[in-house]
Every structure is written in C-alpha cells, then in structure tokens.
C-alpha cells in the first residue's frame, strides 16, 4: 500500500487534483519544494569521480603491478547498461552532500554512509532530510509523472544508486513512486460506495485487516494509497486503490484514523513503518485511482475489463517493486564483493613456508573459492536483471505473465544470493566485517528483509514452479508447442551429456546450456508426475502442489539458473573477440559450473555421473586461479566511487593505525 | 587478551595482591561491591517460572488439544544436564530486574530484553549496570577463584543463561573470567625484563602489534591481561601473560598507554571493544601470571616445562572461550527455534481448499522441513556440547589434544549452525522476524561475530582436518592402532551400506553410525592421498594442505557430524524405554538422515547410491510429520521463561492488535 499513479490515463480535471495530492504526500509538510525545485546540477566529470578506482593498484604477492587486461569502463557499460551518467551524477551528489550524507574523513580518505549508531528516530529524520536535499537538486524530477521506457529505466537506475548508499533511502523513495503490496487477493479492508454523498467509506473490519509495515505511516506520511475491496450496492468488485489522507499538513492524524509505530527493526530504521486502522473514513469519489476501473457519481461500476484482466493489470503494476528489489539486490552484492575482494588484496595472513612472507588472502585457493563463484553469479544475475528491466519497461498485456513469473523468480533468487554473498563477504573480512564503517555487516541487517517482503521468497518460488507446470500442462492438453518463459527447448529432443567431460567441453556454453535444460525439463516432468500422483491419492490441487515442495523448489531453481545463464551467454555473444569477451567467458563458465557443483539435483537425478562431478569440481578450481588476475578489474567495473566503500577496502593496517583512528 | 587467573597455584603473598587487581578490574570504579556483595537471593520456585510454558497450549488444526507425550522436565534435564536450579535462579533474577533489564509490558505480557534502539554508548552503560546489579546479587561469586569441575560447569551454565538474555552481557562477563585470544603464536607485543628495576617493559613495536577488539579497552577497563613475547637478556621465551593497568580508578588513561574505540558494530554494541598501544610501559615483576613459568628478581627464567608443553598448557586454558561459544551458540539456536515454532503454531496462512480454513504454518510440509531438521540438529549438538563441557571440566595433559580439536570443531560447526538456524527462523517468521522485539533478527546481528572470533571457523576446520590427518599418519607410521578422537573405528573393517534401505534400517542407529564412519574414513584416505600427491609435486607441507581445502572441509564436517551423532546415540541409550526415548529416537534419526541428505559427499563419493538418496529424502519427509505432534513439547523442553521470548511466540494477531501496540 502506498501512493502511486503511474501510467494511468487521468481524466481531465482530476489529474491536477491527484497530482496535487501526490505532491503533498511526497514533500510532506513543505509544499513549495516540488514546485520550486532547483534545476538539476550539471553532471560532474565522469573521470574525476567514478574512475578513481583505476588509479588504485595493488601489487601482486610477487611484487609486479597488476594491469587490467580489459577496459573496465566498457565492462561497466555492460553491467549498468543504462543511465550511467545519471548514476554517476547521483553518486556525486551524495558524495558532496556533506553532513546530510554523513561525510566522514578517516586516514586521509572521505567516506559517505549513514550513521547507523543513531536510534531509529534520528535515522528517520535523516532519511527525510536526505530526500528533501535530493529533491531540491532535481533527483526526483519526473519520477511521478514521466512514463515510458526511458523514464522507467531512469527510475530504476536511481533506485539502484540510492540503495547503494542506504537501503532506507531507496525504500522510502520507492514506496512513494512504485506500488507495493503483499498477498493482494486476501485484502480485507473495505471501500463501500455511498451514492447519497458521492463518497467511499474506508473501513478496517477486523484486526487482521489492519494495514501493516506501511512505510511512512508511523510519523511522516500525509496520504496513503489504500488497497481495498470495492463494494457497490452489496457487490464486491475486487481490489481497487484509493487515496486516503491520514494526516494534515502539520502532521496531526485525521479523524477516524489510528496508527501505530512498527518500532525498531534490524535494518531499514530510516523508514517509519507503521500500522493503520480505518474507522469508516469518508473520502471523495475522485480518490479512487481509476486507471483500470471507475465508479460514476450514481454508483455505476465502469470497467472495460473482466475481473481476471483487471487483476492481471493490477499485478503487472505491482511487479515494479519486485524488479527494483531484484536488481538492487545485485548492486548490494556488488558492493559487498568490491569491499571483500579489495580487502583480500591488502590483507596478508600466515605464511606457507617457514619464515616465508605472509600470503595475501586472495592468493589462498580457499579464499578464491569463497568469493569467485559468488562474483561470477553476481555478474550473470546482473545481466539477467537487465533483461528483466527491459521486459518490465516494455510491458504489455501479452507479456504480463512472463513479467510476473520472471520478476518473482529473480526477486527470490537474487535476494537470497545477495544475503549469501554479503554473509560470505562479511566472514571473509573477519572481525573487520562486523564494524559498521566497513559496510558489509550493516548491509546484511539492512537487506535481510528483502527475502520476505514483497512476496516471501519460498512462496514466490512455489508459485513460479506452479506457473511453469501450468504452462507445460496447458501445452500438452492442447497439443501445442511451448512458446513462453524460455521453455521452448522442451519442444526439442532431450540433450545428451557426454560421458567424458574435457575442459573444452565443460567451458562451452552449449554444453552448459544443455546441462541446465536437461535438468529443467526432467525436474518439470518429475514435478508433474508427483503432483498428478498426489492428486490421484485424492489430494486437492493446492495440497498436491504443497506436498511436492521439494521438487517444486528444485524446479524453481533450475528455471531461474537457466534464465540467468541465457542472459550471460547473450551478453558474451554480443561483443567482439578480445580480452573483454575472454574474461566474460571465464565468468560465465564459473557461473554455470558452480551452479552445477552446488545443486545436488545433478547427481541425485543422474544428469551427470560421479566422474563428471569430479571433473566439474576440478574445473571450478582452475577457473578460480584464472579469475584471480582479473579480480580487481572485475570489481572496479562495478563503478562504485571510493567514498562509498569502507576503510578496509583500502589498506587494513593503515585503516586501523593510530594515525587513522 | 583479558584478565584471568583461574586454576593457577598462586605463590603466597602475591596471591592477595593479584586477587586485588582482578577485583579492581572487574568491579571497575566501585571497589566495595565485590567484598560486600549481598548473599545470593533464594531460588525461586521452579514451577512458577520455567514451566509456565506448560500452561501454554495450542489446538491442532483439527481442534483437539495437543498433549505432551513425554515429560518436558525430564527432557530439559538431558539438555541442560547441570546447574538447572542456578540457571532458573539467574533467569528469575533478570526477569525481576525491572528497568535495568528493560522490562516491558505488551498485550498483558511481560518481556525482558535490552533496548537495542539505544546508541552504543547507552548500550555499553546498560551492560555495566547489569553486571553491577548481578554482582550485587552474587551471580559472579566464586567465578574468579573457585576451581574444579563443579565451578567450571557452573560458570558455563551462567554464561549460557546470560547470553540467552543478551550476547554483550555474556561476552563482557566472559572476557573477565576466561582467557581469550586469537592467533597466539604470532603475538608481536614485547615484554622485556629489566633486572635493574625488577620490572617488565611492555611495548607495541609496530602498528600490526597493537591489541585489537579488546573488550572493555575503549572505556571501562582499568587493567588488562596482555599476551606478550617474553624477552630476558635478549632471549625470547615465548608468549606469557602480564597484568597491565591501563586506567586509574577514575577512568583516566595511564601514562604511555594509547587506546582507541573500535566503534559501532553490527551487534555486541554493549561491549566497548577497543585498540591498545603500549609505549614502553613499566610494570612490576609480580604482574607476570606465573602459573606455568616465572622470572626471578635477578632475571632467571624458571619453568618446569619445555616450550611446547608450556604452549600446550596455554592453549588448553584458551579453549574455554571456544567451549563457551560453542555451547552458547546452541542456546541461541534453541531460542530462535522456540520463537519460530511457537509462532508457526499460531500463525495461519492460505487455505488448501477453496474457502477452506487457513492452515497453521507448522502444518505445511515445507515449513516443517525448514525447521525440524534444524531442531533435531540443535538437540544433537546440545548433547555433544555437554560432552565437550565434561572434557573441558575434567581436562588434564593427556586430553589437551582432544580438548583442542573437539572444541575447535564444535566452535565452528555450532556457530555456523546457529547462524543458519536463526536466519531460517527469522525468514520463517516473515516480516515479524525483523522486528527487534521478536528477538530472532537481532540475535542474527548479535551472534554473527561468533563465526570469526576466537579463531576463524574456516581456519579452525582446516586445522581440525590437519590434526585428524596427523593422528592417522602417526598411527600408520608407528604401526599402531588409532586410539583418540573417536577414530578407533578406522581400526575395524570398513562398514557396508545395504543396497536396499528400508525405513527400519534407515532409522537404526547402527546404520547411521556406519554411514557416518564410512564417510569419515574414506574422506580421511582421500585427504591423505591428496596431500601426499601435492607434496610429491614439490609443494610445501602447508601449501599441500591448503590446496586440498575441499577435501579438508568435507573431512572436518564428517568428523564433527560423527562426533555429534555418537553423543546423541549415547543419550538415547542412557534412558529406559518409553515415550521420551522414542521421541529422542525420532530426533536422532532426523539428525542423522538430514546430515546425509545435505552433504553431497555421500553421493559424490559413492557412499550411497542415487536410490539410497531417494529413500533418505522420503524418510526425512516422514520424520517431519512424525515430529510435528511433539514440536511444542520439544521447544518447551528448552526451558526458556516466557518473558525471554518475543510477542510473536504467543499470538501474532493479538501481539499486533490495537489493544497491544
């Protein structure tokens, strides 16, 4: 639930009014800001800011300088893909934001990162100050009203950048501009139309109908977009969205509104999440957001679409939350890896020969093994996230299903990947990883909620498998070929895995794609058989699916991994031969082979032999040592300014020496 | 580094002086407390406090009452095993501690848990207030000076209980009473004896020699136990421990001492960790802790033991930190599971038939699957932790090696298990899991540091495998039988796994032990072969081990799992036939089979066939539904008072209703 009105063809007259509501909601108690916002600052020179990393070089253990064999700027354009100048402009703004962005100097370096030692009350105030500060500088210009592919991509780029500074800042701005919601069919809030006054009556009929976790509800919001069951003359027309004022301009609660503070959380304390109860609150008829359906003054329900179509359109608009979460999770993983890998290039520990020199952490095979598969996955998921963003930006009814399934899959898989990556990076930095100034540990707490908000990951993955199964069964039933969700490969003959896997075979994208497709099609068949078997035992359709949760989980993973691999292969194929392509090949092979090594379904269901599994493990070890020389270049390509990293991303002894503390 | 003087035969005269130093360190600026501590409060009635859970009953989805088929009090005595009355007394003290322990009423219930919304400065002050408050009530009576098995066990029980309230409180008190240290051989601080004045000169010769993460160093400590290289007349006698005063009674830094604050961490903010630099600080000769060696006034080094023996004795005393971390990690996992399982017995979601009733979370097979294997592991590890505590309490030179290896193994495995369990429990509670009042999310942040402090888990596990290998090679070399670390089974013929695994076979402890032993012995052989192969390639011994990190990891896990299973089997065998034994059998089988399902080494190296793997997976599913009726009893047996759980451990709707907020 939040305020939103994107892509809606507004009827004349009400458009201005609604825009006014939006504006008042967004700028809180400070109305003149939106209308008198300063012109955006000019973009700072790119070279000064983002490529400062290029000046930073480590010597290898043997003493020679590391040189990057590929152009990190070119790699970055493959990763960020769009709005790179705007991202750098926003990074620069925040870096130059002084005390508003908590600029700190330590050991001669500048860092910007929130002061997480503040109690939640101050963290919330700081988030609001930051939003106002960025608003004054034009960062949110057009977010509300601009539509189309370019605007969508720009907004997502801004989200990814804001969340690289602080998750609260990203989430607070997102809940204002994107729709957010949970289990939408089960909404219990009611909106009853009263034609005698031309008003809707919004009500919370029971405790379980209260609105929970609403960003801004505890303190700052003046208006809320409320998802309610629309009731007209006793007929339920399903879920619609209504704008309800909850506080006046001075921050006092409106009549018949009760709120409560959700209190301290493990992260995201810059967002004042709250609970709301509505006690028969009356709102004007025009407060219905009427993009999909409207109500006439005399109580006629007007819609061109049937309930399922309305619900589908509604879901499509909800997916932006999942898209932003999925892609931002990858930016978070990139941040964690940048810090941990740079640390491992400065920190030495133990020696391998008596009285020999201490070895750089990143030169330990086990340390490479902890970080490089995660680095490769982050790359591959980044590419896949870019493809998801394009599906979203170019959304139309024909691909709502694809958008829904892919955004659900990636939201779950990418946020799990982010948490796993941050945790591994935190441990790879030892105790330094729990110091808040080094960012990674705090990011774990800030991003943890991602795996359960905007759809619980496990529930999303179960739905994904169910959708894939439904697609498969529908094609079978109508004797048609599969034609969506990348399932077309199932129309082809089953791929065969060679019994002898040489290094060349293991690294060929065709082999990798075949292995992933084999796993997906077989798990789909097993899942279909299991569900059918359960149903034949008399179980309901729902229960038959739940009982097959293990195969459902395996299938969801197989589906996601295959989608991600496709994206990585496509990026690699799009560029011409050279060192960049070669490094992308290493990364793609590391992605594919470490997925195969980790998912025991390959062995369990016999897609590969034990001998194959041994060959794959050996190849992953080889890939670790081949990725080692490119590690710094691979994280430099992420493009984070130095000031967004923690002190241990530079020199761990220097960062903790007497002169720096 | 910290203050410590346990089990040391103190020479007459200096004993009193040293005890005085200890006392002044512990009680800070408030000397009279230790000597005038009030008599311990009488123990509250057990029934009132700990078994209040027994009154708490949930109805099953079908409506009938759940009755416990076994005695939870009896189960608790198997789990806690010692000092149960003292544990309950301490729980009761903290529960009755009013605002010092941040007593909060919500929805008619009382909760005690720190206010983690406070900045670290206030969290630290509260930790000190709590310590003083508990000290006044006799909680720490005898901790410093009492020795022997009973005293050791009591101290560990108090640690487990204190950490159930707050990790900072446990750690702060532990660093005062137990020795803590990291990579001890590499210590760079120097202590040079000056016989002309009868003083040691303590010095930090370079930045990397600074003391880091020292609990109490930033603000509160007056004395520190400093691990330094002892230098007499130019000869290095190795690491010894010295008491150094760092602040006066008013909290002012002493001359030639510099300190810095380690700052905000993701958890443990109630501990003022700091850095210390010593600039040629002079301390009296008597400040050497002389249990193992002493220095005469004229500079004679006096020790009955050779350097390796001294180092071994030193290591043995260090292991208490690992023992306390390992066992407390299990108490943390127990707390997370208690909250998450109780929540899953109150929260309903979705229905499985159209318009059917919503289903309790814990009745979803997938939800059982998330929590029950972790519950079973927590039980088994709890039993194994009890065995470790006995090895520690009865330590003597002959079992230092065992103590060192087992404490290292369990410290790593149990803390990883705790983090995994807390994370799964947090996600299983959805968004409620990130609310600090519900404890689990905050515990993740508080306990995260466990996996890297007091020895990095990965490094510890590598050392464990190395020790196991050394034991194996030594026996081979001298043509002797293996006789330690539970490796005796390798002397026997290799066990055989039946090709057809029935339910009865799968649940027999003999089959489970055989499977674990087979894995361990084979991985040991593979690891030995790999290290030898690496050495034959010309690699140094150290590097040969590092290169075999994958097998080293697999072997470490196999070693630990087998040790834990042995403990679980022993507890089960120790009790007479009946419902308690039956439930323990379910739990033990769940432990063994879920270990087998999770570790792909079983399939990868062919210890079981694909068909076996399918049978194991099915059996785990069956065990989930068989454990379901006992879930509440199993967590009630952990014995946490209601006030230590979060609001969602009761009724999630009630906890968030208007009347409760």
Contacts between the chains, C-beta under 8 A, distances in Angstrom:
chain1	res1	chain2	res2	distance
A	116	B	264	6.4
A	117	B	119	4.9
A	117	B	120	5.7
A	117	B	264	4.4
A	118	B	119	6.6
A	119	B	117	4.9
A	119	B	118	6.6
A	119	B	119	6.3
A	120	B	117	5.7
A	207	B	653	5.4
A	207	B	656	7.6
A	207	B	657	4.4
A	207	B	658	7.1
A	208	B	653	5.8
A	210	B	656	7.4
A	210	B	657	7.9
A	210	B	658	7.6
A	212	B	431	7.6
A	212	B	656	6.8
A	213	B	431	5.7
A	258	B	658	6.4
A	260	B	658	7.3
A	260	B	661	3.9
A	261	B	661	7.8
A	262	B	435	6.6
A	263	B	435	6.3
A	263	B	436	6.9
A	263	B	437	6.2
A	264	B	116	6.3
A	264	B	117	4.4
A	264	B	435	7.4
A	264	B	436	4.2
A	264	B	437	7.4
A	265	B	434	4.9
A	265	B	435	5.9
A	265	B	436	6.4
A	265	B	441	7.3
A	266	B	434	5.0
A	266	B	436	6.4
A	266	B	441	3.9
A	266	B	442	5.8
A	266	B	444	7.0
A	266	B	445	6.0
A	267	B	434	7.1
A	268	B	434	7.8
A	275	B	656	6.9
A	275	B	661	6.7
A	277	B	658	6.1
A	350	B	542	7.8
A	351	B	542	7.8
A	352	B	540	5.5
A	352	B	542	4.6
A	352	B	543	4.5
A	352	B	546	6.9
A	353	B	540	4.9
A	353	B	542	6.9
A	353	B	543	7.7
A	364	B	546	6.2
A	365	B	546	6.2
A	365	B	547	5.9
A	365	B	549	5.9
A	366	B	458	6.7
A	366	B	462	7.6
A	366	B	546	6.6
A	366	B	549	3.9
A	366	B	553	7.9
A	369	B	549	7.0
A	369	B	550	7.6
A	370	B	458	7.9
A	419	B	423	7.8
A	423	B	419	7.8
A	426	B	448	7.0
A	427	B	451	5.7
A	427	B	452	5.7
A	427	B	456	7.7
A	427	B	457	7.5
A	427	B	458	7.7
A	430	B	452	4.8
A	430	B	456	6.1
A	431	B	212	7.6
A	431	B	213	5.7
A	431	B	449	6.8
A	431	B	452	5.8
A	431	B	453	6.2
A	433	B	452	7.2
A	434	B	265	4.9
A	434	B	266	5.0
A	434	B	267	7.1
A	434	B	268	7.8
A	434	B	448	6.3
A	434	B	449	4.9
A	434	B	452	7.8
A	435	B	262	6.6
A	435	B	263	6.3
A	435	B	264	7.4
A	435	B	265	5.9
A	436	B	263	6.9
A	436	B	264	4.2
A	436	B	265	6.4
A	436	B	266	6.4
A	437	B	263	6.2
A	437	B	264	7.4
A	441	B	265	7.3
A	441	B	266	3.9
A	441	B	445	7.9
A	441	B	448	6.9
A	442	B	266	5.8
A	444	B	266	7.0
A	444	B	444	7.8
A	444	B	445	7.7
A	444	B	448	7.3
A	445	B	266	6.0
A	445	B	441	7.9
A	445	B	444	7.7
A	445	B	445	5.3
A	448	B	426	7.0
A	448	B	434	6.3
A	448	B	441	6.9
A	448	B	444	7.3
A	449	B	431	6.8
A	449	B	434	5.0
A	451	B	427	5.7
A	452	B	427	5.7
A	452	B	430	4.8
A	452	B	431	5.8
A	452	B	433	7.2
A	452	B	434	7.8
A	453	B	431	6.2
A	456	B	427	7.7
A	456	B	430	6.2
A	457	B	427	7.5
A	458	B	366	6.7
A	458	B	370	7.9
A	458	B	427	7.7
A	462	B	366	7.5
A	540	B	352	5.6
A	540	B	353	4.9
A	542	B	350	7.8
A	542	B	351	7.8
A	542	B	352	4.6
A	542	B	353	6.9
A	543	B	352	4.5
A	543	B	353	7.7
A	546	B	352	6.9
A	546	B	364	6.2
A	546	B	365	6.2
A	546	B	366	6.6
A	547	B	365	6.0
A	549	B	365	5.9
A	549	B	366	3.9
A	549	B	369	7.0
A	550	B	369	7.6
A	550	B	617	6.9
A	550	B	621	7.6
A	553	B	366	7.9
A	600	B	600	4.4
A	600	B	603	6.5
A	603	B	600	6.5
A	603	B	603	4.6
A	603	B	604	6.4
A	603	B	610	7.5
A	604	B	603	6.4
A	604	B	610	6.3
A	604	B	613	5.5
A	604	B	614	7.7
A	605	B	610	7.5
A	606	B	610	5.8
A	610	B	603	7.5
A	610	B	604	6.3
A	610	B	605	7.5
A	610	B	606	5.9
A	613	B	604	5.5
A	614	B	604	7.7
A	617	B	550	6.9
A	621	B	550	7.7
A	653	B	207	5.5
A	653	B	208	5.9
A	656	B	207	7.6
A	656	B	210	7.4
A	656	B	212	6.9
A	656	B	275	6.9
A	657	B	207	4.5
A	657	B	210	7.9
A	658	B	207	7.1
A	658	B	210	7.6
A	658	B	258	6.4
A	658	B	260	7.3
A	658	B	277	6.1
A	661	B	260	3.9
A	661	B	261	7.8
A	661	B	275	6.7
